[in-house]
């Protein structure tokens, strides 16, 4: 038995791998630095082969000349970066919400070293981000991610030059990150605001009490308590955040 590989088919797999590799580098688990680079490369190439074969990509329509191939590769990288931007903002919601709560609770003076990404991360933001990753896999978000990648290949076949991108979708996705982050941190922020008002009144009526020393443990205790009670609403909000990711992809590609 002999196996023949056409140049056009190899080009198709390479272009798809460029798009997928740019997206998956920001995906949870796969995008972490703890996974060896060759494992990630093999996974991207294997998934690209399956998508090219499953979607019946026509290799004869791909550019094979060097200038056209370079432009097609650049187009795939740009499109992959735009798709990855939506994935990045979806998980950045939880890091931003944690950072906001850390500042209000007094945890902002300390940061953790995230061993997976080898970067400094906020305390509550790291906890919420790890919880979001677990919820992402629990609601089959990884399956939706693969279906979204297949949808992008159907809408914009490999080798197709990008034209007429919707900049409004990109701006809306960026703004939505702040909206969902504030919505996630809203119970803690509102509670801390009430505590600050009570402490301000107390400082005026009882000037002999050291309000600053009292406020630190009080804010931490009440803030963590409110955050624990509001975790029941984390799963619906996380599902809505991930839905907005795929809605962004759909608006970008249509």
VOLO-321641 format. One record per atom (N, C-alpha, C, O): residue in one letter; x, y, z. Coordinates in steps of 0.2 Angstrom, whole numbers, plus 5000, padded with zeros to 4 digits. Example, Ala and Ser with C-alpha at 12.3 -4.5 7.8 and 13.67 -1.06 7.14 Angstrom:
VOLO-321641
a506649725039a506249785039a506649845039a507149835042s506449895035s506849955036s506450005039s506750065040
This chain:
VOLO-321641
x500449945000x500050005000x500450065000x500950075004x500350114996x500750174995x500250234997x499650234996x500550285000x500250345003x500550404999x501150414999x500050434995x500350494992x500050554995x499450554996x500450604996x500150674999x500250724994x500850734991x499750754992x499750814987x499950874991x499850884997x500250914987x500550974989x499951024992x500051054997x499451024988x498851064989x498551044996x498351085000x498550974997x498250955003x498650975009x498450995015x499350975008x499750995014x499751065015x499751085021x499651105010x499551175011x498851195015x498851235019x498351155013x497751165016x497751145024x497551185028x498151095026x498251075033x498651135036x498551145042x499151155033x499651205035x499251275037x499351305042x498851295032x498451355033x497951345039x497851395043x497551285039x497151275045x497451275051x497251295056x498051245051x498451235058x498651305060x498751325066x498851355055x498951425057x498451455061x498551485066x497851445058x497251475061x497051445068x496951485073x497051375068x496951345075x497451355080x497351365086x498151355078x498651365083x498651435086x498751435092x498451485082x498351555085x497751555090x497851585095x497251515089x496651515093x496851475100x496751495105x497051415099x497151375104x497751385109x497751365114x498151435107x498651455111x498451495117x498751495122x497851515117x497451555122x496951515125x496551535130x496851445123x496351405126x496551375133x497151375134x496051365137x496251335144x496651265143x496451235138x497051255148x497451195148x497951185142x498551185143x497751185136x498151185130x498651235130x499251235127x498451295131x498851355131x499351365136x499751415136x499351325141x499751335147x500451315145x500551265141x500951345148x501651325146x501951265149x502451235147x501551235154x501751165156x501651105152x502051055152x501251115146x501251065141x501851075136x501951135134x502151025135x502751025130x502551055123x501951045121x502951095120x502751125114x502651075108x502151085104x503051025108x502850975103x502250935104x501950915099x501950935110x501350905111x500750945108x500350925105x500851015109x500351065107x500351065099x499851065096x500951065096x501051065089x500751005086x500351005081x500850945089x500550885086x499750885087x499450855082x499550915092x498850915093x498450965088x497950945085x498751015087x498551065082x498551035075x498051045071x499051005073x499150975066x498650915066x498350905061x498550875071x498050825071x497350845070x496950815066x497150895074x496550925073x496450955067x495850955064x496950985064x496851015057x496750965052x496350975047x497150915052x496950855047x496250835048x495950815043x496050825054x495350795055x494850845052x494350825049x494950915053x494450965051x494450965043x493950975040x495050965040x495150965033x494750905030x494450915025x494850845033x494550785030x493850785031x493450765027x493650815037x492950805039x492450865035x491950845034x492750915034x492450975031x492450975023x492251015020x492850925021x492950915014x493250975010x492951005005x493751005013x494051065010x494351045004x494750995003x494251094999x494451074992x495151104991x495251174991x495651064991x496351094991x496551124984x496951164983x496151114979x496251144972x496151214972x496351244967x495751244976x495551314976x496051354981x495951414981x496551324983x497051354987x497651384983x497851354978x497851444985x498451474981x499051434983x499251414988x499451424977x500051384978x500751424976x501251404977x500651484973x501151524972x501451554978x501051564983x502051574979x502351594985x502051664987x501951664993x501951714983x501651774986x500951764988x500751784994x500551724984x499851714986x499851674993x499451684997x500351624993x500351584999x500551625005x500251615011x500951665005x501151715010x500651755013x500451765019x500251785008x499651825010x499151785013x498751805018x499051725011x498551675014x498751655021x498251655025x499351645022x499551635029x499551685033x499351685039x499651745031x499551815035x498851825036x498651835042x498351805032x497651815033x497451765038x497051785042x497651705038x497451655043x497751675050x497351665055x498351705050x498551725057x498151785060x497951785066x497951825055x497551885058x496851855060x496651875065x496551815056x495851785058x495951745064x495551755068x496451705065x496551665071x496651715077x496451705082x497051775076x497151815082x496451855084x496351865090x496051865079x495351895080x494951845084x494551865089x494951785082x494551735085x494851725092x494451715097x495551725093x495851715100x495651775104x495651765110x495551825101x495351885106x494751875109x494651895115x494251845106x493651835109x493751785115x493451785120x494151725114x494251675119x494651715125x494551695131x495151755123x495551785129x495051835133x495151835139x494651875130x494151915134x493651875138x493451895143x493451815136x493051775140x493351755146x492951765151x493951735146x494251715152x494551775156x494651765162x494651825153x494951885156x494351915161x494551955165x493751905159x493151925163x493351905171x493251945175x493451845172x493551815179x494251845182x494251855188x494751855178x495351885181x495251955183x495451985188x494851995178x494752065180x494252075186x494352115190x493752025186x493252035192x493652015198x493552045204x494151965198x494551955204x494952005206x495052025212x495252045201x495752105202x495352155206x495552185210x494652165203x494252225206x494152205214x494152255218x493952145215x493752125222x494452125226x494352145232x494952105223x495652105227x495752175230x496052185235x495652225225x495852295227x495352315233x495652355237x494752295232x494252325237x494352285244x494252315249x494552225244x494652185250x495352195253x495452165259x495752225250x496452235252x496952175250x497552185252x496752135246x497252085243x497652105237x498052075235x497452175235x497852195229x498552205231x498952215226x498752215237x499452225238x499952155237x500552165237x499552105236x499952035235x499752005229x499152015227x500151975226x499951935220x500251865220x500751845224x499951815216x500151745216x500551735210x500451775205x501051685210x501351665204x501051605201x500951555204x500651615195x500351565192x500851515189x501151535184x500851455192x501351405189x501251385182x501651365178x500651385180x500451365173x500651415168x500951395162x500551475169x500751525164x501351565166x501651605162x501651555172x502251585175x502251665175x502651695173x501651685177x501551755177x501251775184x500951725187x501251835186x500951855192x500151865191x499951895186x499751845196x499051845195x498751865202x499051855207x498151895201x497851915208x497551855211x497451805208x497451855218x497251805222x496551775220x496451725218x496051815221x495351795219x495351785211x494951745209x495651825207x495651815200x495851745198x495551715194x496451725201x496651655200x496151605202x496051555198x495851615208x495351565210x494751565205x494451515203x494451625203x493951625199x494051605192x493651565188x494751615189x494951585183x494951515183x494751485178x495251485188x495251405188x494551385189x494351325186x494051415192x493351395192x493051395186x492651355184x493251455182x492951465175x493151405170x492851385166x493851385171x494051335167x493751265168x493551235164x493551255175x493251195176x492551195174x492251145171x492151255174x491451265171x491451255164x491051235161x492051285161x492051275153x492051205151x491751195146x492451165154x492451095152x491751055155x491551015152x491451085160x490851045163x490251065158x489851015158x490251115155x489651135151x489851115143x489551135139x490351075142x490551055136x490851105131x490651115125x491151155135x491351215131x491951195126x491951225121x492351145127x492851125123x492551095116x492851105111x491951065117x491551035111x491351095107x491351095101x491051145110x490851205107x491351245103x491251275098x491951245107x492551275104x492751245097x492851275092x492751175097x492951145091x492351155085x492551165079x491751155087x491251165082x491251245080x491151255074x491451285084x491551355082x492151365077x492151395072x492651325078x493251325073x493051295067x493251315061x492651245067x492351215061x491851265057x491851265051x491551305061x491051355058x491451405055x491251435049x492051425058x492451475055x492751455048x492851495044x492951385048x493151355041x492651355036x492851355030x492051345038x491451345033x491351415031x491251425025x491351465035x491251535033x491751565029x491651595024x492351555032x492951575029x493451525027x493851505032x493351495021x493851435020x494551455020x494751515019x494951405021x495751415022x495951445015x495751425010x496351495016x496651525010x496251585007x496451625002x495651595010x495251655008x495451715012x495651725018x495551775008x495751835010x495251875014x494651875012x495451895020x494951935024x494752005021x495252035019x494152015021x493952085019x493252105022x492852055023x493152165024x492552185027x492452155034x491852135036x492952155039x492852135046x492452185049x492452245048x491952155054x491552205058x491952225064x491952185069x492152285064x492552315069x492052325075x492252325081x491452335074x490952345080x490952285084x490852285090x490952225081x490952165085x491552155090x491452135095x492152185087x492752175091x492652225097x492852205103x492452285096x492352335101x491852315106x491952325112x491252285104x490752265109x491052205113x490852205119x491452155110x491652105114x492152135119x492152105125x492552185118x493052215123x492652245128x492852245134x492052285126x491652315131x491352265136x491252275142x491052215133x490752165136x491152125142x490852105147x491752125141x492252095146x492152135152x492152115158x492152205152x492052245158x491452245161x491352245167x490852235157x490252235159x490152165163x489852165169x490352115161x490252045164x490752045171x490552015176x491252075170x491752075176x491452115182x491452095188x491152175180x490852215185x490152175188x490052175194x489852145184x489252105186x489452045191x489052035195x490052015189x490251965194x490451985200x490351955206x490752045200x491052075207x490552125210x490652145216x489952135207x489452185210x489252165217x489252215221x489052105219x488852095226x489352115231x489252145236x490052095230x490552115234x490652185234x490752215239x490652225228x490752295228x490252335232x490352375235x489552315231x489052345234x489052335242x488952385246x489252275244x489352265251x489952305254x489852335260x490452305251x491052345253x490852425253x491152455258x490452445248x490252515249x489852525255x489952585258x489352485257x488952495263x489452495269x489352535273x489952445269x490352445275x490752515275x490852535281x490952535270x491352605270x490952655272x491152705276x490252655270x489852715273x489752705280x489752755284x489652645283x489552635290x490152655294x490152685299x490752635291x491352655294x491552725294x491852755299x491252765289x491352835289x490952865294x491152915297x490352845295x489852875300x490152855307x490152895311x490452795308x490752775314x491352815316x491452835322x491752835311x492352875312x492152945314x492552975318x491552975312x491353035314x491053035321x491153085325x490752985323x490452985329x490852955335x490852975341x491352915333x491852885338x492552895335x492852855333x492852955335x493452975333x494052935336x494652935334x493952915342x494452875346x494552805343x495052775345x494152785339x494252715337x494652715330x494552755326x495152665330x495552665324x495152625318x495152565318x494852665314x494352635309x494752595304x494552545301x495352615302x495752585297x495952515299x495852465296x496152505306x496352435308x495752395308x495752335307x495152425310x494552385311x494252365304x494052305303x494352405299x494052395292x494452335288x494052305285x495052325289x495452275286x495152205287x494952175282x495152185293x494852115294x494052115292x493852065290x493752165294x492952165293x492852165285x492452125283x493152195281x493052195274x493252125271x492852095267x493752095273x493952035271x493451975273x493251935269x493251985279x492751935281x492151935278x491851885275x491851995278x491152005275x491251995267x490751965264x491752025264x491852015257x491851945255x491551925250x492251905258x492351835256x491651795258x491451745254x491351815263x490651785264x490151795259x489851755257x490151865257x489651875251x489851845245x489451825241x490551835243x490751805237x490551735238x490351705233x490651705243x490451635244x489651625243x489451575240x489251665246x488551665245x488351675237x487851655235x488751715234x488551735227x488851685222x488751695216x489251635224x489451585219x488951545216x489051515211x488351545219x487851505216x487651535209x487351505205x487751595208x487651635202x488151635197x488151665191x488751605199x489351605195x489251555188x489451585183x488951505189x488851455183x488451485178x488651485172x487851515180x487451545174x487851605171x487751615165x488151645175x488551705172x489151675168x489251705162x489451625170x489951595166x489751565159x490051575154x489151535160x488851515153x488651565149x488751565143x488451625151x488251685147x488951715144x488951735138x489451715148x490051735145x490351695140x490551725134x490251635140x490551585135x490051595129x490251585123x489451605130x488951615124x489151675121x489051675114x489351725124x489451785121x490151775116x490151815111x490551735118x491151715114x490951695108x491151715102x490451645107x490351615101x489851665097x489851655091x489451705101x489051755097x489551805094x489451825088x490151825097x490651865094x490951835088x491051865083x491051765088x491351735082x490851735076x491051745071x490251725078x489751725073x489651795070x489551795063x489651845074x489551915071x490251925067x490151965062x490751905069x491451925065x491451885059x491751915054x491151825058x491251785052x490651795047x490751765042x490151825049x489551835045x489551905041x489151925037
